[in-house]
Amino acid sequence: MIGNKMKRIIIIILISLIFSISIYCQAYKQSNDMDLKVVHDFVESINSANVDRIYDLMTIDHVFIDSQGNKMIGNENMKNAWIGYFSLFPDYKIEITDTLQNDSIIVLLGFASGTYKTNKGSSDKNNYWRVPASWKAIVDDEKIKFWQVYADNSVVIGIINKNK
């Protein structure tokens, strides 16, 4: 039989354990919430073509992989790439319909859209596209460390080719 003193010690240990788990879960949730906020800020910055804000939200060793599997490393390289991309598709937008999260890995599901601006400077309705897309983001220290796009860009490539 366990004595009263031993029961009290066990109860104190259990309460301490429950309290510690509660604090850990709260910190874990706050960390996940912050990661999600960073990703949403990144998308908002893309949607407003705010290259400086996009740059600020990327880690120095940021990794980007496009829908064709092409890889680019470094926030400086990506800053220039975003400038070039927005010159081709000035109204590029990401629409998020669903979000999945596992720790610092966040998956966004939705649509990408934009209008191809031709070499002649025109952006007519025939050059508009909207495709289902998804994005994988990894957040590290409140910055986007990894951004990968998954989409069938054959429609976009077709629009570019018809305007050559």
Secondary structure, 3 states (H helix, E strand, C coil): CCCHHHHHHHHHHHHHHHHHHHHHHHHHHHHHHHHHHHHHHHHHHHHCCCHHHHHHCEEEEEEEECCCCCEEECHHHHHHHHHHHHHHCCCCEEEEEEEEEECCEEEEEEEEEEECCCCCCCCCHHHEEEEEEEEEEEEECCEEEEEEEEECCHHHHHHHHHCC
